[in-house]
Amino acid sequence: MKILVLNCGSSSIKYQFIDTKEKIALAKGVVERIGMSSAVLSHSRYDGDGIKIVGEILDHTIAIEYVLGVILSKNHGVIDSKDDIEAVGHRVVHGGETFSDSVLITDEVMQVLQDNIELAPLHNPPNIKGIQAVKRILPNVPQCAVFDTAFHTKMPPKSFLYGIPYELYKKHKIRKYGFHGTSHSYVAHKAAEILGKNINELKIVTAHLGNGCSMSAVQDGISVDTSMGFTPLEGLIMGTRSGDADPSLILYIMGKEGLSLSEAGTLLNKHSGLIGISGVSSDMRELIAAIKEGNKRAKYAFDIFCYRIKKYLGSYAAAMGGLDAFVFTGGIGENSSEVRSEVCSNLEFLGIELDEERNNSNNEIISKSSSKVPVLRIPTNEELVIALDTGRIVGAMKSVN
């Protein structure tokens, strides 16, 4: 099945056109600066052919029309007709407590997405815009929603409830939801496949480390805990997000600095984390370069980042009563041997022994052969998961009809 996968942001759309039978992306790209006269579409084909288009792309409908145009292009495309698009799969950030799996998009599903906007005000609205745009352009093509939160919906109450009055959970749905679920699910299953073991018999900790970072405890194939919470702000130190902090801290800062609620949210989400501590960058590569030049604040940021990951790893191993594999993924997890080395240092007591040569070579398995707990570096592929889920749902629907 050939499926168009869309990840719609407020001013951008990332896309891949995937052949689920071959499990390859026939084409991929991104539309940036939507709403501006200088918007850019960058497109590449599986054979290396690429093109960049600059134009006036004022909304998501026009952006998706541009995407379809380049996919259908005689010179740069991969299909001859819109009829070759068998389904569209959307990355949707928040499904609340309603969706524990990917779903076919219906009017009822759209209403739930609207209802969940207050839980993800920055993400669900552009996700919805993308769905509505496809409905206008490709009215007869089935669409599916694949949720970032879905993989974490089976967490037990001891993992997802906060220490606040229970009535607030019931009234406002204030609980840990978790994010990056598609990535955590993919790399956990991929790790089991690489190790030749049944995921239903494994205790795995996955670390998705990019500009946004989260970890998940995956026991018997189920996410039993995760570091992100009610919002993506909780948990690890990230590129620009603070991660875990004393709740009274922000109240104190608001009083001292005279910040509004909106300004406080911006401080924690946009000006904290690696950039806030280092004053240099939110990019791990630039931090490591600064460390080599003797920048102490960059070193603080690096050390705190790795220390938090190590703490979560230990706590999840304790919570699951053991550890069978540890997985790095995401831009930093896949590419920073320095982060992986620091995180895994002095963890022999936990059964982790890193092989520095394998680690520096970016191997799939980066632990020593003697390591009781294998450590893996697995590139994530959320788009493939979205395509496969969409294909599964649409295929089942067609077989019924």
C-alpha angles and dihedrals in degrees: 000000000000112000134181111220118202131191105187121196129178094271103008143052123204114197143181129185105213135192101212094194092060093028092226135125108241089191138358140179150132137249111212135186094027109187093037133097090234097056116152132213114196113191133179132181128217091256093056098262112140144176138188120209125192119196149124106292107171102174145006094269092058090044092055090046087056090050092051090046094056093042088053094041116127092223103036106017135101103207136048101214142024085240087073089069101089098180144348122230120199130201104227117186103207130035095160115208092318102078123052093166141024114286144199107255113247134159088267091053091049090054091053090050089053090049090052095053091100089059093052107019094163098046114028096058095060090041088056092047090055093051092048092048092053090048089057095045100036103024095167098046115099116238130204133196119220111193129217088211100047098087090057098050093096094062111127120247091254087064102041105036120090126216093257130106108300090227089068090058091050094044102040103017090241105172142113110287104167127208141218085058095147091055095045091049093048098049094042091055091042091052091053089049093050091048091047092235137126110260089212088069099045138093107210133175114204124196117199103192119181133111082309114042135196140157131210135199106220114192120180090346094307128108103238096173139002136187102233113077141182085342133012089262097083125086129020127032105262139188095282103352124094099221118198115010139155104276089224090058094076092046089053093048092047090054095046096043099033093236125171121225090261093049091048090052090051091049093054097040104035109023105035134069118052094348093047095049098040101035084210111083147320088230113098092211091058091046092053090049089051091049090055087055091054101260106161097194091053088053090050090053093048093047095047091047093053094039093056091051090050091050093051091047091054094045093049092048088052093046092051094042094240146006130246101172142003120208132198119200140151128066095302096033092052099041111028111082087173092061093045091049094049094045092051097044116118093007096119088112087064092050095259119133115169121211103219094200092053090043094051090047091053092237122178092245110036100176127092118269087244093054110119089209115046117223116209136193108208124174107228121236108191092160092059090050090051091049094047093047090048091048091050093051097043092043091054090048092052093047090054092049 
